Amino acid sequence: MGRCPTKHRRSIAFVYASSSSVYGGCSKEFFSEQDIVDFPVSQYAATNKSCKLLAHTYHHLYYIECISLRFFTVYGPRGRPDMALFKFMDRIARGVSIDQYGDGSSSRDYTYIDDIVQGVLLSLDKARGCEVSNSGRGTPTDLMDFIAIIEGLVGKKAQINILPIQPGDVPRTRANIFKAKRLLGYEPMTPLSEGLEKTWAWHCTFYRIQSDDSSSDHDKSQRQRG
């Protein structure tokens, strides 16, 4: 942004992706844009907090209209193959054990990619001042239930390695999307079960050449990048 030749133009609207990770270990039932986010619990969360500070600085100095969209656990077709969802789908299908960090009670506000895109498109002409808006569903799902849905789609039971919770992980996330509805007209439409079904269908189609049990996460990662 610092190199942008148009940084002094007041007509520019800057929309950028942030993350629910900025809320850290928030203990509130819903995570709201007004919550204090000064205590990140991971480097990733800290960098997202820094982006907000930079955006505020540019708005103050150059009057750039900007809006930060805090994404909540985005999933869907064409996602990164190293993320938990695709690891679970791949390994459960091949009968390989999956790693579960913690007792399975942690929860995430899983948000389907189409709903995220909806929020981005709605924000393009509605960035005013220096705004922040949550992009989630407001309906978290426990990890054990998340795995159970995938088991149902794959048609196999997961072999689970239970490991300690990783440093920087938070126990739960849940978006308050009242502001997004009011400011942007945002309305997430995809239930988790439907989104996972669509994702599994894409996964089966995309990896059809490597559907045998000998396929590896590395091979899939290479195809994804290609």
Backbone hydrogen bonds in HBPLUS format (Angstrom, degrees):
<---DONOR---> <-ACCEPTOR-->    atom                        ^
c    i                          cat <-CA-CA->   ^        H-A-AA   ^      H-
h    n   atom  resd res      DA  || num        DHA   H-A  angle D-A-AA Bond
n    s   type  num  typ     dist DA aas  dist angle  dist       angle   num
A0004-CYS N   A0001-MET O   3.12 MM   3  5.16 155.4  2.18 103.3 111.0     1
A0007-LYS N   A0004-CYS O   3.25 MM   3  5.44 151.4  2.33 120.1 117.8     2
A0009-ARG N   A0006-THR O   3.08 MM   3  5.63 168.2  2.10 121.6 125.4     3
A0065-GLU N   A0012-ILE O   3.27 MM  53  6.37 142.3  2.42 173.6 163.5     4
A0014-PHE N   A0065-GLU O   2.67 MM  51  6.09 163.6  1.69 154.8 159.0     5
A0067-ILE N   A0014-PHE O   2.91 MM  53  6.44 148.5  2.01 156.1 160.8     6
A0016-TYR N   A0067-ILE O   3.12 MM  51  6.52 165.8  2.14 163.9 166.5     7
A0069-LEU N   A0016-TYR O   3.01 MM  53  6.32 168.8  2.02 165.4 169.1     8
A0018-SER N   A0069-LEU O   2.70 MM  51  5.43 166.5  1.72 148.5 144.1     9
A0071-PHE N   A0018-SER O   3.30 MM  53  6.08 163.9  2.33 108.5 107.2    10
A0022-VAL N   A0019-SER O   3.30 MM   3  6.19 174.7  2.30 121.1 122.2    11
A0020-SER N   A0071-PHE O   2.87 MM  51  5.76 139.2  2.03 161.7 149.0    12
A0023-TYR N   A0020-SER O   3.09 MM   3  5.89 164.2  2.12 122.1 126.2    13
A0024-GLY N   A0021-SER O   3.04 MM   3  5.60 165.7  2.06 117.2 121.8    14
A0026-CYS N   A0023-TYR O   3.21 MM   3  5.69 133.5  2.44 123.7 136.6    15
A0031-PHE N   A0174-ARG O   2.67 MM 143  5.79 159.9  1.71 165.3 172.4    16
A0176-ASN N   A0031-PHE O   2.97 MM 145  5.45 151.9  2.05 147.3 138.5    17
A0035-ASP N   A0032-SER O   2.98 MM   3  5.50 163.9  2.01 117.4 122.8    18
A0046-ALA N   A0042-SER O   3.07 MM   4  6.37 154.7  2.14 145.3 152.5    19
A0047-THR N   A0043-GLN O   2.94 MM   4  6.25 152.6  2.01 152.4 158.8    20
A0048-ASN N   A0044-TYR O   3.17 MM   4  6.46 152.6  2.25 145.5 152.5    21
A0049-LYS N   A0045-ALA O   3.02 MM   4  6.30 152.9  2.09 147.7 155.2    22
A0050-SER N   A0046-ALA O   2.95 MM   4  6.21 150.4  2.04 143.3 151.6    23
A0051-CYS N   A0047-THR O   3.02 MM   4  6.31 147.2  2.13 143.2 151.1    24
A0052-LYS N   A0048-ASN O   3.33 MM   4  6.65 152.6  2.41 143.2 148.8    25
A0053-LEU N   A0049-LYS O   3.22 MM   4  6.60 152.5  2.30 145.5 152.7    26
A0054-LEU N   A0050-SER O   2.96 MM   4  6.28 156.2  2.01 153.2 159.4    27
A0055-ALA N   A0051-CYS O   2.93 MM   4  6.16 160.0  1.97 150.3 155.8    28
A0056-HIS N   A0052-LYS O   2.98 MM   4  6.19 157.8  2.03 147.0 152.9    29
A0057-THR N   A0053-LEU O   3.00 MM   4  6.24 151.6  2.08 142.9 150.7    30
A0058-TYR N   A0054-LEU O   2.97 MM   4  6.29 161.3  2.00 154.7 158.6    31
A0059-HIS N   A0055-ALA O   2.93 MM   4  6.15 153.6  2.00 147.9 155.7    32
A0060-HIS N   A0056-HIS O   2.91 MM   4  6.11 155.7  1.97 146.4 153.1    33
A0061-LEU N   A0057-THR O   2.89 MM   4  6.12 160.1  1.93 152.8 158.0    34
A0062-TYR N   A0058-TYR O   2.81 MM   4  5.50 160.6  1.85 142.5 149.2    35
A0063-TYR N   A0059-HIS O   2.88 MM   4  4.39 130.2  2.13 120.1 123.8    36
A0066-CYS N   A0129-GLY O   2.92 MM  63  6.25 164.2  1.94 154.9 160.0    37
A0131-GLU N   A0066-CYS O   2.91 MM  65  6.28 150.7  2.00 158.2 152.0    38
A0068-SER N   A0131-GLU O   2.87 MM  63  6.19 159.9  1.91 138.4 142.6    39
A0133-SER N   A0068-SER O   2.79 MM  65  6.16 155.9  1.84 171.5 173.1    40
A0070-ARG N   A0133-SER O   2.81 MM  63  6.10 159.4  1.86 148.7 155.7    41
A0135-SER N   A0070-ARG O   2.83 MM  65  5.53 163.1  1.86 140.5 134.6    42
A0072-PHE N   A0135-SER O   3.00 MM  63  6.10 138.8  2.18 165.3 153.2    43
A0111-THR N   A0073-THR O   2.94 MM  38  5.86 166.5  1.96 137.5 139.8    44
A0075-TYR N   A0111-THR O   3.10 MM  36  6.23 147.3  2.21 146.2 148.0    45
A0113-ILE N   A0075-TYR O   2.88 MM  38  5.73 133.5  2.10 165.2 171.2    46
A0083-MET N   A0080-ARG O   3.18 MM   3  5.72 167.2  2.20 118.7 121.4    47
A0087-LYS N   A0083-MET O   3.11 MM   4  6.32 157.4  2.16 156.1 162.9    48
A0088-PHE N   A0084-ALA O   2.79 MM   4  5.94 161.3  1.83 158.4 163.1    49
A0089-MET N   A0085-LEU O   2.99 MM   4  6.29 166.2  2.01 150.8 154.1    50
A0090-ASP N   A0086-PHE O   2.95 MM   4  5.95 168.1  1.97 143.9 147.9    51
A0091-ARG N   A0087-LYS O   2.91 MM   4  5.90 169.2  1.92 150.8 154.5    52
A0092-ILE N   A0088-PHE O   2.90 MM   4  5.78 162.1  1.93 150.5 156.1    53
A0093-ALA N   A0089-MET O   3.13 MM   4  6.07 158.3  2.17 140.4 146.8    54
A0094-ARG N   A0090-ASP O   3.10 MM   4  6.33 141.8  2.25 139.4 149.6    55
A0095-GLY N   A0091-ARG O   2.94 MM   4  5.92 108.0  2.47 136.2 152.2    56
A0096-VAL N   A0091-ARG O   2.73 MM   5  4.71 150.1  1.82 149.4 149.2    57
A0095-GLY N   A0092-ILE O   3.21 MM   3  5.05 155.9  2.27  98.1 105.3    58
A0098-ILE N   A0159-GLN O   2.77 MM  61  6.21 153.2  1.84 165.4 173.2    59
A0161-ASN N   A0098-ILE O   2.75 MM  63  5.99 168.9  1.77 171.4 174.0    60
A0100-GLN N   A0161-ASN O   2.81 MM  61  5.90 174.5  1.81 161.2 160.4    61
A0163-LEU N   A0100-GLN O   2.79 MM  63  5.96 168.2  1.80 156.1 159.0    62
A0102-GLY N   A0163-LEU O   2.77 MM  61  5.97 164.0  1.80 170.1 166.3    63
A0144-MET N   A0104-GLY O   3.04 MM  40  4.77 155.4  2.10 141.1 133.7    64
A0143-LEU N   A0106-SER O   2.78 MM  37  5.77 145.0  1.90 171.9 176.1    65
A0107-SER N   A0171-PRO O   2.98 MM  64  6.48 152.7  2.06 146.3 152.0    66
A0108-ARG N   A0141-THR O   3.15 MM  33  5.60 153.3  2.23 139.6 139.6    67
A0141-THR N   A0108-ARG O   2.93 MM  33  5.60 151.2  2.01 139.9 143.5    68
A0115-ASP N   A0112-TYR O   3.00 MM   3  5.55 128.1  2.28 113.7 126.1    69
A0116-ILE N   A0112-TYR O   3.19 MM   4  6.58 151.1  2.28 147.6 156.3    70
A0117-VAL N   A0113-ILE O   2.88 MM   4  6.16 162.5  1.91 156.8 160.8    71
A0118-GLN N   A0114-ASP O   2.99 MM   4  6.18 152.0  2.07 139.2 147.1    72
A0119-GLY N   A0115-ASP O   3.15 MM   4  6.43 156.6  2.21 143.0 147.7    73
A0120-VAL N   A0116-ILE O   3.03 MM   4  6.41 153.7  2.10 150.4 158.0    74
A0121-LEU N   A0117-VAL O   2.93 MM   4  6.16 171.6  1.94 161.5 162.4    75
A0122-LEU N   A0118-GLN O   2.98 MM   4  6.16 159.2  2.02 151.1 157.2    76
A0123-SER N   A0119-GLY O   3.13 MM   4  6.22 138.3  2.32 137.7 147.8    77
A0123-SER N   A0120-VAL O   3.12 MM   3  5.22 128.7  2.40  97.0 110.5    78
A0124-LEU N   A0121-LEU O   3.33 MM   3  5.45 150.7  2.42 101.9 109.8    79
A0126-LYS N   A0123-SER O   3.10 MM   3  4.93 163.5  2.13 104.1 109.0    80
A0145-ASP N   A0142-ASP O   3.12 MM   3  5.30 122.4  2.47  99.8 113.8    81
A0146-PHE N   A0142-ASP O   2.93 MM   4  6.21 151.5  2.01 150.6 159.8    82
A0147-ILE N   A0143-LEU O   2.93 MM   4  6.21 160.8  1.97 156.1 159.4    83
A0148-ALA N   A0144-MET O   3.07 MM   4  6.22 149.4  2.17 133.9 142.7    84
A0149-ILE N   A0145-ASP O   3.03 MM   4  6.31 150.7  2.12 147.8 153.6    85
A0150-ILE N   A0146-PHE O   3.28 MM   4  6.61 159.7  2.33 145.6 150.6    86
A0151-GLU N   A0147-ILE O   2.87 MM   4  6.17 156.3  1.93 152.1 159.3    87
A0152-GLY N   A0148-ALA O   3.05 MM   4  6.31 152.8  2.13 144.1 150.5    88
A0153-LEU N   A0149-ILE O   3.06 MM   4  6.41 149.9  2.15 146.6 154.6    89
A0154-VAL N   A0150-ILE O   2.88 MM   4  6.07 166.7  1.90 159.7 162.9    90
A0155-GLY N   A0151-GLU O   2.75 MM   4  5.68 146.5  1.86 143.5 153.5    91
A0169-ASP N   A0166-GLN O   3.14 MM   3  5.72 162.9  2.17 135.9 137.9    92
A0181-LYS N   A0177-ILE O   3.00 MM   4  6.24 154.6  2.07 150.2 156.6    93
A0182-ARG N   A0178-PHE O   2.97 MM   4  6.22 160.4  2.01 150.5 156.0    94
A0183-LEU N   A0179-LYS O   2.69 MM   4  5.71 173.5  1.70 160.7 163.1    95
A0184-LEU N   A0180-ALA O   2.93 MM   4  5.33 151.0  2.01 128.8 138.4    96
A0186-TYR N   A0180-ALA O   3.24 MM   6  5.46 166.2  2.26 126.3 122.1    97
A0185-GLY N   A0181-LYS O   2.97 MM   4  4.42 130.8  2.22 107.0 119.5    98
A0195-GLY N   A0191-PRO O   2.94 MM   4  6.20 165.5  1.96 159.4 164.0    99
A0196-LEU N   A0192-LEU O   2.86 MM   4  6.00 163.6  1.88 159.1 162.6   100
A0197-GLU N   A0193-SER O   3.06 MM   4  6.15 149.0  2.16 136.6 145.2   101
A0198-LYS N   A0194-GLU O   3.02 MM   4  6.30 158.7  2.07 151.2 156.0   102
A0199-THR N   A0195-GLY O   2.96 MM   4  6.15 153.3  2.03 142.7 150.8   103
A0200-TRP N   A0196-LEU O   2.84 MM   4  5.99 158.0  1.88 149.6 154.7   104
A0201-ALA N   A0197-GLU O   3.04 MM   4  6.23 156.0  2.10 144.4 150.8   105
A0202-TRP N   A0198-LYS O   3.03 MM   4  6.29 157.7  2.08 146.3 152.0   106
A0203-HIS N   A0199-THR O   2.86 MM   4  6.05 161.2  1.89 148.4 154.4   107
A0204-CYS N   A0200-TRP O   2.94 MM   4  6.16 161.0  1.98 151.6 155.1   108
A0205-THR N   A0201-ALA O   3.15 MM   4  6.36 156.4  2.21 143.7 149.9   109
A0206-PHE N   A0202-TRP O   2.78 MM   4  5.92 174.1  1.78 166.5 167.8   110
A0207-TYR N   A0203-HIS O   3.09 MM   4  6.02 160.1  2.13 147.1 151.9   111
A0208-ARG N   A0205-THR O   3.40 MM   3  5.27 163.4  2.43 108.3 107.4   112
A0210-GLN N   A0207-TYR O   2.92 MM   3  5.33 134.6  2.13 109.8 122.4   113
A0215-SER N   A0212-ASP O   3.21 MM   3  6.02 174.0  2.21 125.4 127.0   114
A0220-LYS N   A0216-SER O   3.12 MM   4  6.41 161.1  2.16 150.8 155.7   115
A0221-SER N   A0217-ASP O   2.89 MM   4  6.09 151.6  1.98 146.2 154.5   116
A0222-GLN N   A0218-HIS O   3.00 MM   4  6.29 153.5  2.07 150.8 157.1   117
A0223-ARG N   A0219-ASP O   3.08 MM   4  6.42 156.3  2.14 147.9 153.8   118
A0224-GLN N   A0220-LYS O   2.88 MM   4  6.08 156.8  1.93 150.0 156.7   119
A0225-ARG N   A0221-SER O   3.05 MM   4  6.29 156.5  2.10 147.0 152.2   120
A0226-GLY N   A0222-GLN O   3.09 MM   4  6.29 142.7  2.24 139.2 149.5   121
A0226-GLY N   A0223-ARG O   3.12 MM   3  4.99 120.5  2.49  90.7 106.0   122
